[in-house]
Amino acid sequence: MLNLTIDQNSIALIGALGMSALVLVSLILSAVVAGRSRRSLRELLQGLSDKSDLVLSELRSQAELIKRLESRTQARDSGANDSRSFDAAVRMARTGASTDQLTANSGLTKQEARLIARLHGPEKLRA
C-alpha cells in the first residue's frame, strides 16, 4: 500500500487550483453564452430593422396617396368655386355689369369677363 501524506499547504494549493479551474470554466461558459446572446440579439435587431423599413415604406406610400387625394379634392373644390364665380358673373352680366365690375367681383380674368359680357350681357354689348 501506498502511504500518501498531504500537508495543509498542498490541500490549500489543490483547493485553489480547483477553484481556479471552476472560475475558468465559468468564464468560458459565460463567453459562449454571451456570444450566442449577441448573435441572437443581432438577428432580432436585424429583423426589427427590416420590419421598420417595411413600415416606413408603407407610410411613405400612404403619404403620397394622401397628397394625391388632397390635390384632387382641392382641384375639385376650386372647380366648384370657379363654376360659382362664372354663375355669379353671368348673372351680373345679364344685369349690365361692365367687364371691370365682373373681374372685380367674381375673380375672373379680363378675357373671361369680356367673353361672359359678350355672351350674356345686354344685346347692345354683344355686338
RAHUWO-V332797 format. One record per residue. N is the residue number from 1. RES is the residue in three letters. SS is DSSP state (helix for helix, strand for strand, loop for the rest). D_LAST is the distance of its C-alpha to the last C-alpha in whole Angstrom. Layout:
[[N:RES:SS:D_LAST] [N:RES:SS:D_LAST]]
This chain:
[[1:MET:loop:143] [2:LEU:loop:141] [3:ASN:loop:141] [4:LEU:loop:138] [5:THR:loop:138] [6:ILE:loop:135] [7:ASP:loop:134] [8:GLN:helix:132] [9:ASN:helix:130] [10:SER:helix:130] [11:ILE:helix:128] [12:ALA:helix:126] [13:LEU:helix:125] [14:ILE:helix:124] [15:GLY:helix:122] [16:ALA:helix:120] [17:LEU:helix:119] [18:GLY:helix:119] [19:MET:helix:116] [20:SER:helix:115] [21:ALA:helix:114] [22:LEU:helix:112] [23:VAL:helix:110] [24:LEU:helix:109] [25:VAL:helix:109] [26:SER:helix:106] [27:LEU:helix:104] [28:ILE:helix:104] [29:LEU:helix:103] [30:SER:helix:100] [31:ALA:helix:99] [32:VAL:helix:99] [33:VAL:helix:97] [34:ALA:helix:95] [35:GLY:helix:94] [36:ARG:helix:93] [37:SER:helix:91] [38:ARG:helix:89] [39:ARG:helix:88] [40:SER:helix:87] [41:LEU:helix:85] [42:ARG:helix:83] [43:GLU:helix:82] [44:LEU:helix:81] [45:LEU:helix:79] [46:GLN:helix:78] [47:GLY:helix:77] [48:LEU:helix:75] [49:SER:helix:73] [50:ASP:helix:72] [51:LYS:helix:71] [52:SER:helix:69] [53:ASP:helix:67] [54:LEU:helix:66] [55:VAL:helix:65] [56:LEU:helix:63] [57:SER:helix:61] [58:GLU:helix:60] [59:LEU:helix:59] [60:ARG:helix:57] [61:SER:helix:55] [62:GLN:helix:55] [63:ALA:helix:53] [64:GLU:helix:51] [65:LEU:helix:50] [66:ILE:helix:49] [67:LYS:helix:47] [68:ARG:helix:45] [69:LEU:helix:45] [70:GLU:helix:43] [71:SER:helix:41] [72:ARG:helix:39] [73:THR:helix:40] [74:GLN:helix:38] [75:ALA:helix:35] [76:ARG:helix:35] [77:ASP:helix:35] [78:SER:helix:32] [79:GLY:helix:30] [80:ALA:helix:30] [81:ASN:helix:29] [82:ASP:helix:26] [83:SER:helix:25] [84:ARG:helix:26] [85:SER:helix:24] [86:PHE:helix:21] [87:ASP:helix:22] [88:ALA:helix:22] [89:ALA:helix:19] [90:VAL:helix:17] [91:ARG:helix:19] [92:MET:helix:18] [93:ALA:helix:14] [94:ARG:helix:15] [95:THR:loop:17] [96:GLY:loop:14] [97:ALA:loop:16] [98:SER:loop:15] [99:THR:helix:15] [100:ASP:helix:18] [101:GLN:helix:19] [102:LEU:helix:18] [103:THR:helix:20] [104:ALA:helix:23] [105:ASN:helix:24] [106:SER:helix:23] [107:GLY:loop:24] [108:LEU:loop:21] [109:THR:loop:21] [110:LYS:helix:18] [111:GLN:helix:16] [112:GLU:helix:17] [113:ALA:helix:15] [114:ARG:helix:12] [115:LEU:helix:12] [116:ILE:helix:13] [117:ALA:helix:11] [118:ARG:helix:8] [119:LEU:helix:10] [120:HIS:helix:12] [121:GLY:loop:10] [122:PRO:loop:10] [123:GLU:helix:7] [124:LYS:helix:6] [125:LEU:helix:6] [126:ARG:helix:4] [127:ALA:loop:0]]
